[in-house]
Amino acid sequence: MPVIPADTATAAVPAAVEPSPGSPLVSRAAAEFIGTALLVAVVVGSGIQATDLTTDVGLQLLANSLATVFGLGILILLLGPVSGAHFNPAVTLAEWWTARRGGAGVTLREAAVYVPAQIVGAIAGAILADAMFGEPLVEWSTHDRSAGHLLLGEIVATAGLILLIFGLARADQLRFAPVAVASYIGAAYWFTSSTSFANPAVTIGRAFTDTFAGIAPGSVPGFIGMQLVGAAVGLALVALVFMPGRAAE
């Protein structure tokens, strides 16, 4: 696998796909809003459809995860060239953090636009999914997810996601991001106890629907807190694994 030379490793753009430098901020914010909305619509809508078609929880999760894999991969492929296809405040904040330490990435102003667009988009996506299936447009979820092992699952899921995205950037392999990121999320549905939310905006959006993919509002702060911890762990792993100078060894 090719590795970026040591003197340019920190300049890699760690979005899911490198965006076009000519895209105006309003277009990038719109892409983040639409992408996050459609992602949540896929997650929630496929969950509703699955529970309508079968009572087998394993099949429900399989349908939910497969729909998410295909939907996320397409959204990254389509919108990545516009905004970088973050669709996730944890990714945006991690990119801002690396940028302020000398790497390329979003500025504080851009992050301040991306994150609200992602959160509002996630809420809109949940409402859209409920509307398509004749569910109440807004109904707070009663699905409690506050157990400690689920919180640990969110740390693992988010750390792995950040390691993957930023690792691909450091290794100059972002062209594989649509397949790699979607595949990781699909796998993490199954190998993490929390089914891998790994996204603060998606977590907030899923609190607005009392369906298969929902999360009780009381569980949201814990999930978001652990996702931010996971993002920090992921960045630390990137720094450890992709140390400057490794390419010269």
DOKE-28921 format. One line per 4 residues: number of its first residue (from 1); their letters; for each residue x, y, z of N, C-alpha, C. Coordinates in pm, 1 decimal. Atoms other than C-alpha are relative to their C-alpha. Example, Ala and Ser with C-alpha at 12.3 -4.5 7.8 and 13.67 -1.06 7.14 Angstrom:
# residues 2
1 = AS = 89.0/-119.0/0.0/1230.0/-450.0/780.0/90.0/120.0/0.0 | -82.0/-119.0/-6.0/1367.0/-106.0/714.0/-77.0/109.0/73.0
//
This chain:
# residues 249
1 = MPVI = 84.4/-118.8/0.0/0.0/0.0/0.0/88.3/124.2/0.0 | -80.8/-121.0/1.8/146.9/338.1/-99.4/-24.4/85.9/122.1 | 8.3/-86.5/-116.9/217.2/577.9/182.5/43.7/139.3/-39.9 | -37.4/-137.0/28.3/228.9/957.8/164.6/137.2/27.5/58.9
5 = PADT = -130.6/-34.4/-55.5/583.7/1087.7/204.9/-12.8/74.0/131.4 | 6.7/-54.4/-135.7/664.7/1200.4/556.5/-24.3/149.3/1.6 | 13.4/-144.6/-6.7/685.4/1569.4/469.0/-135.2/49.8/-48.3 | 132.5/-41.6/44.5/334.8/1572.5/316.3/-111.6/-77.2/67.7
9 = ATAA = 101.9/85.5/-61.0/155.3/1322.2/537.7/-107.4/79.7/70.0 | 99.2/-76.4/-73.9/-15.7/1587.6/748.4/-85.1/86.2/-89.7 | 77.2/-83.9/90.0/-147.0/1763.9/439.1/-115.9/-73.9/-64.0 | 109.0/75.2/60.7/-384.9/1486.1/340.0/-133.8/50.5/50.5
13 = VPAA = 133.8/-44.3/-39.7/-749.0/1589.3/339.2/-75.6/-119.3/55.4 | 56.2/118.5/-61.1/-920.7/1351.1/584.1/-151.3/-10.6/-8.4 | 140.9/23.3/21.4/-1277.8/1384.2/458.8/-16.8/-136.1/-66.2 | 22.0/130.4/60.2/-1441.7/1067.4/329.0/42.0/-2.5/-146.0
17 = VEPS = -48.6/-17.4/136.1/-1371.2/1193.3/-24.4/49.8/142.6/-10.2 | -53.5/-135.0/8.8/-1156.8/1494.4/-114.4/-94.7/88.7/-78.5 | 95.5/-85.8/69.3/-1395.4/1779.4/-204.3/67.3/88.4/-102.1 | -50.3/-94.3/98.1/-1358.5/2013.7/-496.7/30.6/131.8/68.6
21 = PGSP = -34.6/-125.6/-66.1/-1175.2/2329.3/-386.7/-88.1/116.2/-44.3 | 81.9/-109.7/49.2/-1417.7/2539.2/-593.5/-141.2/2.0/53.1 | 137.2/6.2/-48.6/-1734.9/2438.3/-409.9/-25.2/109.2/103.2 | 28.6/-102.4/-100.1/-1887.6/2739.0/-227.3/-53.8/-62.5/128.2
25 = LVSR = 39.7/53.6/-130.2/-1966.9/2694.7/141.0/-147.6/-35.4/3.2 | 143.3/29.9/-1.6/-2342.1/2709.6/80.8/-28.0/-133.5/-68.6 | 18.2/128.3/68.3/-2315.0/2418.2/-163.6/47.4/-115.4/87.5 | -52.2/105.0/-87.8/-2103.8/2218.4/79.3/-93.5/-24.5/118.0
29 = AAAE = 95.4/15.9/-110.3/-2348.0/2286.9/363.8/-124.9/-72.7/-47.2 | 117.4/68.3/55.0/-2636.5/2179.4/140.3/27.5/-147.8/-20.5 | -36.5/139.8/18.7/-2451.6/1860.1/53.5/2.1/-75.0/132.7 | -2.3/62.7/-132.2/-2395.8/1786.7/423.6/-141.0/-20.1/55.3
33 = FIGT = 140.0/10.7/-44.8/-2762.0/1855.7/501.6/-70.2/-114.2/-72.9 | 69.4/101.0/79.9/-2892.9/1641.3/215.9/56.7/-138.8/26.9 | -61.1/129.8/-22.8/-2642.9/1362.4/269.6/-36.4/-60.0/134.0 | 34.5/51.0/-133.4/-2711.2/1334.4/641.7/-148.3/-33.8/7.8
37 = ALLV = 143.8/26.7/0.5/-3087.6/1356.8/587.7/-30.6/-131.9/-69.3 | 25.7/124.3/73.0/-3084.2/1079.6/328.5/58.2/-121.0/72.1 | -58.2/109.6/-76.5/-2853.1/867.3/542.6/-94.3/-43.4/111.4 | 92.1/34.0/-108.8/-3091.7/885.5/838.0/-130.6/-56.5/-55.5
41 = AVVV = 120.7/54.7/62.0/-3389.4/827.2/608.1/20.1/-146.0/-38.8 | -31.4/138.8/34.3/-3218.1/509.8/485.9/0.5/-87.5/125.2 | -10.3/78.6/-123.7/-3140.4/391.3/840.5/-137.0/-21.6/63.3 | 130.3/10.1/-65.3/-3482.8/467.1/985.4/-101.4/-70.1/-90.0
45 = GSGI = 97.4/59.0/91.6/-3685.2/377.6/676.5/18.8/-149.1/-18.3 | -24.4/143.5/16.3/-3516.5/41.4/626.0/-32.2/-76.0/127.9 | 38.3/63.3/-126.6/-3568.4/-31.8/995.8/-150.1/-20.5/10.0 | 146.6/12.9/-2.0/-3940.3/35.9/965.2/-44.4/-108.1/-97.2
49 = QATD = 36.9/100.4/100.1/-3966.6/-168.2/647.3/31.6/-140.8/48.4 | -40.7/131.8/-48.2/-3779.7/-457.8/806.8/-96.1/-53.3/105.8 | 92.4/46.0/-105.6/-4008.4/-469.6/1110.6/-139.1/-26.3/-55.7 | 129.5/27.3/63.9/-4311.4/-458.5/879.6/0.1/-134.6/-71.6
53 = LTTD = -8.6/120.5/82.3/-4184.5/-756.4/679.7/28.8/-127.3/79.2 | -36.9/119.1/-76.9/-4052.9/-988.0/952.7/5.0/32.2/149.1 | -12.3/-14.9/-145.0/-4058.6/-1042.3/1326.7/133.1/-52.5/50.9 | -131.1/52.5/-36.7/-3713.2/-1201.5/1324.5/97.3/115.9/15.9
57 = VGLQ = -86.5/-114.1/-27.2/-3478.4/-950.3/1489.8/129.4/-7.9/-80.1 | -122.1/15.9/77.8/-3175.5/-1095.7/1313.0/-19.3/43.7/-144.1 | 28.2/-41.2/137.4/-3334.9/-1048.9/972.1/-24.9/150.6/-7.5 | 23.0/-144.6/-3.8/-3444.9/-698.9/1071.7/132.7/74.9/-1.9
61 = LLAN = -130.0/-65.9/-5.2/-3087.6/-603.6/1157.7/76.7/-20.2/-130.2 | -67.6/25.7/127.6/-2957.4/-767.0/839.3/-51.2/95.1/-107.3 | 57.6/-90.3/99.3/-3197.3/-567.5/623.7/42.4/143.7/26.7 | -37.9/-136.3/-38.8/-3120.3/-248.1/815.3/145.8/28.5/-35.3
65 = SLAT = -142.3/-21.6/25.1/-2743.9/-292.4/783.5/31.9/-0.1/-148.9 | -25.3/4.4/143.7/-2749.5/-385.6/413.7/-45.4/128.7/-68.1 | 49.5/-125.1/57.9/-2961.8/-84.0/325.4/93.9/114.9/33.4 | -91.7/-106.3/-40.9/-2725.6/138.6/522.1/130.0/-5.9/-78.0
69 = VFGL = -124.5/15.7/75.7/-2417.8/-2.4/346.4/-15.9/56.9/-140.9 | 18.2/-45.7/137.9/-2555.8/58.9/-1.9/-32.9/149.0/-4.9 | 37.4/-141.3/-0.9/-2712.6/393.2/84.9/117.1/90.4/31.1 | -113.3/-83.7/-38.4/-2403.1/532.0/255.6/105.2/3.2/-109.7
73 = GILI = -99.4/3.6/106.7/-2170.7/418.1/-21.0/-38.3/90.4/-116.0 | 47.6/-84.2/109.8/-2383.4/590.2/-286.1/7.1/147.3/37.4 | -1.9/-140.1/-43.2/-2412.3/911.4/-82.9/142.9/55.4/3.6 | -140.4/-45.0/-1.2/-2035.3/931.5/-32.1/49.1/21.2/-142.5
77 = LLLG = -42.8/-10.1/139.4/-1976.4/869.5/-402.0/-58.8/124.3/-66.0 | 69.1/-112.2/63.6/-2230.9/1134.6/-503.0/42.0/134.7/56.6 | -18.4/-129.9/-63.4/-2167.4/1411.5/-251.4/141.8/25.2/50.6 | -137.5/-17.5/-43.7/-1805.6/1351.2/-155.4/75.8/107.7/-75.5
81 = PVSG = -72.2/-103.6/74.5/-1670.6/1567.1/-438.3/-45.0/141.8/32.3 | 49.4/-133.5/-34.0/-1880.8/1858.7/-308.4/48.4/43.2/138.4 | -27.9/-40.6/-138.4/-1833.1/1859.8/69.6/101.3/-86.5/71.4 | -83.2/96.3/-70.6/-1610.0/1563.9/151.2/-80.7/-110.1/63.5
85 = AHFN = 89.8/104.8/-50.5/-1915.1/1362.0/258.8/28.8/-37.2/145.1 | -15.6/28.4/-142.1/-1864.2/1396.2/633.6/-125.8/-66.9/54.9 | 128.6/46.3/-53.5/-2233.2/1354.3/730.6/7.8/-33.7/148.4 | -29.8/45.8/-135.3/-2098.7/1332.1/1084.1/79.9/107.3/74.2
89 = PAVT = -74.8/-101.3/-74.5/-1998.5/1601.1/1338.6/132.1/-50.9/56.3 | -125.2/53.5/-53.9/-1734.0/1369.2/1483.0/110.1/7.0/-105.0 | -97.5/-8.1/108.0/-1559.2/1355.1/1144.5/37.6/145.7/-26.3 | -25.5/-141.8/23.9/-1596.1/1730.6/1092.2/89.1/58.9/108.4
93 = LAEW = -79.4/-53.9/-110.0/-1457.3/1815.3/1435.7/140.6/-59.1/1.2 | -132.7/61.2/7.5/-1173.1/1567.2/1395.1/82.2/64.0/-111.2 | -71.8/-64.2/110.2/-1083.0/1725.5/1062.1/40.9/142.1/37.8 | -34.7/-134.5/-46.6/-1096.9/2073.5/1215.2/118.8/-6.1/95.9
97 = WTAR = -109.0/13.2/-96.9/-868.0/1955.8/1494.7/132.7/-23.4/-71.4 | -124.7/25.7/72.1/-609.2/1819.3/1252.5/41.6/123.0/-80.6 | -32.6/-119.4/77.5/-632.1/2138.5/1042.4/65.5/106.2/87.7 | -55.7/-102.4/-87.7/-560.7/2362.2/1340.2/139.2/-38.5/50.3
101 = RGGA = -134.0/46.0/-40.3/-252.5/2152.1/1411.8/94.8/-8.6/-120.1 | -90.4/-8.5/113.2/-106.3/2214.3/1067.4/-38.8/-80.4/-121.9 | 43.6/77.1/115.3/-292.7/1973.1/840.6/-104.4/75.0/-80.2 | 106.8/-58.5/80.0/-546.7/2046.8/571.3/-133.9/-44.9/55.6
105 = GVTL = 132.3/38.1/-46.7/-916.3/2040.6/646.3/-89.4/119.6/17.3 | 97.5/-107.6/-14.8/-1215.4/2249.6/746.0/48.7/102.3/102.5 | -27.4/-106.5/-95.1/-1177.8/2582.1/919.6/-108.0/-0.8/108.2 | 100.4/-10.1/-105.4/-1364.9/2672.2/1237.5/-131.9/51.7/-56.3
109 = REAA = 121.5/-53.7/62.6/-1610.9/2875.0/1027.8/-73.5/-108.4/-77.8 | 62.3/107.3/77.6/-1672.9/2579.6/797.7/-61.2/-105.6/91.9 | 53.4/97.3/-95.5/-1716.4/2341.5/1090.7/-126.9/52.2/65.9 | 117.3/-60.5/-62.5/-1963.6/2585.3/1246.2/-120.9/-0.3/-91.9
113 = VYVP = 109.6/11.3/96.4/-2170.9/2557.2/928.0/-34.7/-147.2/-23.5 | 22.5/142.1/26.0/-2126.2/2183.8/867.1/-81.5/-67.6/110.0 | 60.4/75.8/-110.0/-2228.3/2061.6/1212.5/-149.5/27.7/14.1 | 144.4/-22.2/-5.1/-2567.7/2237.6/1233.5/-73.7/-57.1/-121.1
117 = AQIV = 63.2/56.4/119.2/-2642.8/2132.8/875.1/-18.6/-150.7/15.2 | 8.2/144.4/-20.8/-2572.1/1771.7/969.0/-109.0/-35.2/101.6 | 98.6/29.2/-103.9/-2787.1/1783.7/1283.3/-141.4/23.3/-51.1 | 133.0/-29.3/54.9/-3083.7/1951.4/1112.4/-35.6/-101.8/-107.7
121 = GAIA = 24.4/100.9/102.4/-3045.1/1711.5/820.7/-40.4/-133.4/59.7 | 32.5/128.0/-64.6/-3053.1/1410.4/1053.6/-143.7/-0.2/52.9 | 137.7/-10.0/-50.6/-3373.9/1529.8/1218.2/-99.4/-5.5/-115.5 | 87.3/-0.3/117.0/-3529.7/1598.8/877.9/-10.4/-138.8/-61.3
125 = GAIL = 1.4/134.4/55.8/-3429.8/1251.8/758.8/-86.9/-95.7/78.7 | 84.8/85.5/-83.2/-3597.8/1082.0/1054.1/-147.6/31.7/-22.6 | 139.1/-41.2/24.7/-3915.7/1282.9/998.8/-46.6/-47.2/-137.3 | 34.2/45.6/134.7/-3908.4/1201.5/627.0/-29.2/-149.5/-2.1
129 = ADAM = 21.4/144.6/-3.1/-3875.2/829.6/694.4/-132.3/-33.9/67.2 | 127.7/23.6/-67.4/-4163.6/836.5/941.2/-117.4/36.9/-90.9 | 108.3/-43.6/89.5/-4376.6/1027.1/688.6/-22.9/-102.0/-110.7 | 13.8/96.3/109.4/-4306.4/774.1/411.6/-72.4/-126.4/43.0
133 = FGEP = 60.1/125.1/-47.1/-4426.1/486.6/628.9/-123.8/23.5/86.9 | 122.9/-28.3/-72.2/-4725.6/659.4/785.5/13.9/-1.3/150.4 | -23.2/-8.1/-143.9/-4566.9/685.2/1129.7/-20.3/144.7/46.4 | 3.9/-138.7/-49.3/-4612.2/990.6/1355.8/127.2/73.3/-39.9
137 = LVEW = -116.1/-71.3/52.2/-4382.1/1257.3/1215.8/108.8/18.1/105.2 | -94.1/-11.5/-110.8/-4220.1/1318.3/1554.0/-56.1/-76.5/118.4 | 38.0/78.9/-117.7/-4245.6/1060.2/1830.1/129.1/-43.8/68.3 | -124.3/29.7/-69.0/-3968.9/1038.4/2087.3/16.9/-149.7/19.6
141 = STHD = -27.1/142.5/-12.7/-3807.6/699.6/2090.9/-3.9/-43.2/146.3 | -0.8/59.0/-134.3/-3855.3/475.8/2393.0/105.5/-110.3/11.1 | -101.6/105.7/4.4/-3561.0/251.2/2298.1/120.5/42.4/82.7 | -110.1/-36.7/-89.3/-3325.9/285.0/2594.1/128.9/-69.0/-42.8
145 = RSAG = -130.7/53.1/39.2/-2959.2/242.8/2502.6/107.9/55.3/93.7 | -90.2/-64.5/-95.9/-2789.2/362.5/2820.6/95.8/-96.3/68.8 | -86.2/98.4/-67.9/-2615.2/39.1/2928.1/146.8/25.0/-31.0 | -142.5/-26.7/13.6/-2241.7/60.8/2981.0/65.4/-70.2/-116.8
149 = HLLL = -63.7/72.2/110.6/-2152.1/-205.1/2725.4/-35.1/62.6/-134.8 | 36.5/-69.0/123.3/-2341.5/-9.0/2457.9/84.9/125.8/-18.2 | -85.6/-118.5/7.0/-2142.3/303.7/2542.4/141.3/-38.2/-42.9 | -131.0/48.3/43.6/-1821.1/105.0/2506.2/-2.9/-31.2/-149.1
153 = GEIV = 14.2/28.5/141.9/-1948.1/-13.0/2169.2/10.1/125.1/-84.7 | -8.0/-125.4/75.5/-1983.6/349.2/2058.3/142.4/54.5/-6.5 | -141.1/-41.6/4.0/-1624.7/427.6/2155.5/73.6/-79.7/-107.5 | -67.9/86.5/96.5/-1502.4/130.9/1951.0/-42.9/34.1/-142.8
157 = ATAG = 51.7/-27.7/134.0/-1727.9/207.5/1653.8/53.8/131.1/-54.9 | -43.8/-131.3/47.1/-1631.6/574.8/1634.2/150.6/5.4/-17.8 | -145.8/3.1/14.4/-1261.0/517.8/1693.7/39.2/-71.0/-128.6 | -30.0/73.1/122.6/-1256.8/263.0/1412.2/-32.7/79.7/-124.0
161 = LILL = 39.3/-82.0/114.6/-1440.4/497.5/1177.3/101.2/111.1/-25.3 | -98.1/-108.2/15.0/-1199.3/785.9/1243.1/133.9/-55.7/-47.1 | -124.6/62.9/43.9/-899.3/555.5/1208.9/-5.9/-34.9/-147.6 | 15.0/37.6/139.6/-1032.1/431.0/876.3/7.5/121.8/-91.9
165 = IFGL = 6.2/-115.7/88.9/-1112.5/770.7/723.0/132.7/74.3/-4.7 | -123.0/-77.0/-4.0/-802.2/952.9/839.4/119.8/-85.4/-41.7 | -105.0/89.1/47.0/-585.6/648.5/776.4/2.2/-8.7/-151.8 | 6.6/-0.6/145.7/-707.7/633.0/416.5/60.1/128.4/-56.1
169 = ARAD = -54.7/-127.4/45.8/-621.7/1001.3/381.5/151.6/1.7/11.2 | -145.0/0.5/-20.1/-271.9/956.8/526.7/69.1/-94.2/-99.7 | -59.0/97.9/92.0/-212.1/655.9/298.3/-32.4/29.5/-146.1 | 35.2/-39.8/136.5/-342.8/840.6/-9.7/-90.1/-103.5/-67.5
173 = QLRF = 90.6/102.8/50.0/-623.0/585.9/-53.1/-146.9/44.4/6.3 | 137.1/-48.3/-14.8/-931.2/808.5/-33.0/-91.8/-42.3/-114.1 | 85.5/44.7/110.5/-1052.6/682.2/-369.8/-80.9/-123.9/37.4 | 72.3/119.0/-44.7/-1159.2/368.6/-185.4/-102.1/30.8/110.7
177 = APVA = 83.8/-35.8/-114.2/-1358.3/561.8/76.6/-145.9/-42.1/-13.3 | 140.9/40.7/5.8/-1711.5/497.9/-58.0/-21.9/-145.6/37.3 | 14.0/142.4/-31.6/-1662.5/122.0/-39.7/49.5/-29.6/141.2 | -61.2/32.2/-128.9/-1436.5/116.6/266.5/-84.6/48.6/117.3
181 = VASY = 77.5/-55.1/-111.4/-1643.9/345.4/490.0/-134.5/-71.0/12.3 | 129.4/69.4/-4.3/-1975.9/185.5/393.4/16.2/-142.8/51.8 | -23.8/138.0/-45.3/-1829.7/-162.1/447.8/28.2/-4.5/149.5 | -29.8/-2.8/-143.1/-1692.6/-68.0/788.7/-127.2/19.7/81.7
185 = IGAA = 124.3/-24.0/-74.2/-2029.0/70.7/903.9/-88.4/-123.8/-2.6 | 79.1/122.8/8.2/-2202.8/-241.8/776.9/52.1/-107.9/93.0 | -59.0/98.6/-90.7/-1960.4/-462.9/967.1/-22.8/37.9/145.3 | 13.0/-45.4/-138.6/-1982.7/-249.5/1280.7/-142.2/-13.8/53.4
189 = YWFT = 136.1/32.7/-43.2/-2360.3/-300.3/1287.4/0.0/-131.0/78.9 | 1.6/135.0/-54.1/-2273.8/-657.6/1378.0/105.7/-25.6/106.2 | -103.7/33.8/-97.9/-1948.8/-649.9/1574.1/2.2/94.4/119.8 | 10.4/-85.3/-118.5/-2037.2/-363.7/1812.2/-134.4/-21.3/68.4
193 = SSTS = 122.6/23.4/-76.7/-2293.7/-398.2/2088.8/-105.1/107.5/-24.1 | 92.0/-112.8/18.1/-2446.6/-58.9/2005.5/-57.3/6.5/-140.4 | 31.3/-0.1/143.6/-2495.0/-141.7/1633.0/54.9/124.1/-69.1 | -81.8/-102.1/66.0/-2256.5/144.1/1553.8/-76.2/120.7/-50.7
197 = FANP = 50.6/-131.2/40.8/-2428.7/480.3/1554.7/119.5/82.7/-49.5 | -128.3/-62.9/34.9/-2078.7/641.6/1555.6/-16.7/137.6/-63.4 | 31.6/-125.7/66.9/-2231.7/978.1/1462.7/-94.2/82.0/88.0 | 87.1/-79.6/-86.7/-2368.1/1251.8/1693.6/-126.0/50.7/-69.2
201 = AVTI = 118.0/-51.4/70.5/-2602.3/1396.7/1428.2/-102.5/-110.3/-21.4 | 90.0/113.1/21.4/-2749.2/1057.8/1340.6/-63.8/-42.4/132.0 | 53.1/35.1/-132.2/-2789.5/985.2/1712.4/-114.8/93.3/37.4 | 105.9/-97.2/-30.3/-2991.4/1304.1/1759.9/-121.6/-25.7/-88.0
205 = GRAF = 111.4/22.7/91.1/-3202.3/1236.3/1451.5/-80.4/-123.3/36.5 | 68.8/124.9/-31.8/-3284.5/882.1/1560.9/-78.9/6.5/129.7 | 82.1/-18.2/-120.1/-3425.6/1011.8/1889.5/-140.4/46.3/-34.8 | 128.1/-55.5/41.8/-3714.1/1162.2/1690.4/-96.7/-104.0/-54.6
209 = TDTF = 86.5/103.7/54.6/-3857.3/826.9/1582.1/-7.9/-119.0/95.2 | 17.4/113.9/-90.1/-4003.6/555.1/1803.0/-18.2/-126.4/-82.3 | 2.5/117.6/86.3/-3920.1/278.6/1557.0/125.4/-82.1/24.2 | -109.1/95.8/-18.0/-3663.2/2.3/1515.1/135.1/67.6/22.7
213 = AGIA = -132.0/-64.3/-6.2/-3369.1/242.1/1471.7/8.7/110.1/104.3 | 3.3/-112.5/-92.6/-3467.8/485.8/1747.0/91.3/-15.9/121.1 | -74.8/-3.0/-125.2/-3281.1/584.6/2060.3/-69.5/97.5/93.0 | 68.7/-85.7/-96.0/-3442.7/728.0/2372.9/79.2/128.1/22.4
217 = PGSV = -71.2/-126.8/-22.4/-3360.2/1097.9/2425.4/94.1/-3.0/119.9 | -85.8/8.2/-116.9/-3218.1/1013.7/2767.1/130.7/-73.0/-24.7 | -122.2/73.1/33.5/-2961.1/787.3/2602.1/90.2/78.7/-93.7 | -75.1/-75.9/100.5/-2848.0/1048.8/2350.4/128.4/63.2/56.1
221 = PGFI = -123.3/-63.3/-48.5/-2601.3/1246.1/2570.5/113.8/-98.8/24.2 | -103.1/100.6/-23.9/-2415.8/931.0/2674.0/61.6/-49.4/-129.4 | -50.4/45.9/129.5/-2387.8/811.1/2314.9/90.5/105.4/-63.2 | -79.4/-105.8/61.6/-2262.7/1147.9/2190.8/132.7/18.1/74.0
225 = GMQL = -122.6/-12.1/-78.0/-2012.0/1174.0/2474.7/99.9/-108.2/-35.3 | -89.9/109.8/33.0/-1869.4/832.2/2395.4/48.2/6.6/-144.8 | -43.3/-18.3/138.6/-1860.0/910.6/2022.6/114.1/101.1/-9.0 | -107.9/-98.7/-1.0/-1646.3/1216.4/2094.1/127.1/-59.9/60.5
229 = VGAA = -115.7/71.3/-55.4/-1419.4/1004.0/2313.9/59.5/-91.7/-106.2 | -46.1/89.5/105.3/-1400.4/751.0/2032.0/73.8/73.7/-110.5 | -67.8/-79.9/102.6/-1307.5/1024.5/1784.1/141.2/36.4/44.8 | -132.4/-33.7/-53.1/-1020.6/1131.9/2009.7/91.0/-122.5/-1.2
233 = VGLA = -78.4/124.1/3.2/-904.8/771.3/2042.9/41.3/-31.9/-143.6 | -30.9/27.3/139.5/-925.1/729.9/1666.6/112.0/87.2/-52.7 | -107.4/-89.9/42.8/-708.4/1037.3/1605.3/133.2/-40.2/61.8 | -123.5/45.2/-64.0/-455.1/908.4/1856.8/55.5/-123.8/-70.6
237 = LVAL = -44.9/119.3/72.2/-442.7/575.6/1672.5/57.2/35.7/-136.2 | -53.8/-45.0/128.9/-393.9/753.9/1340.9/141.3/54.5/18.1 | -132.6/-57.2/-25.6/-101.7/948.2/1487.7/102.2/-108.5/30.6 | -90.8/109.3/-35.4/47.7/625.3/1623.6/35.1/-86.5/-120.3
241 = VFMP = -20.7/92.2/111.4/2.6/410.7/1314.5/66.2/67.0/-119.6 | -50.7/-69.7/118.0/77.9/671.6/1050.3/95.8/109.8/41.7 | -99.4/-97.9/-47.5/373.6/842.0/1217.2/77.4/59.6/-116.9 | -89.1/-57.8/100.9/571.6/1088.9/1004.1/132.5/-74.0/-0.8
245 = GRAA = -125.9/71.1/12.3/876.6/913.9/871.6/-12.6/-148.8/-22.8 | 16.8/144.1/20.8/722.8/565.8/844.4/28.3/-40.4/-144.0 | -19.2/35.2/140.3/735.7/584.2/465.2/148.8/-15.4/-34.3 | -142.8/5.8/29.1/1111.8/628.9/481.0/69.4/-118.4/64.0
249 = E = -62.1/112.0/-71.7/1170.9/327.2/703.9/13.2/-123.2/-89.4
//
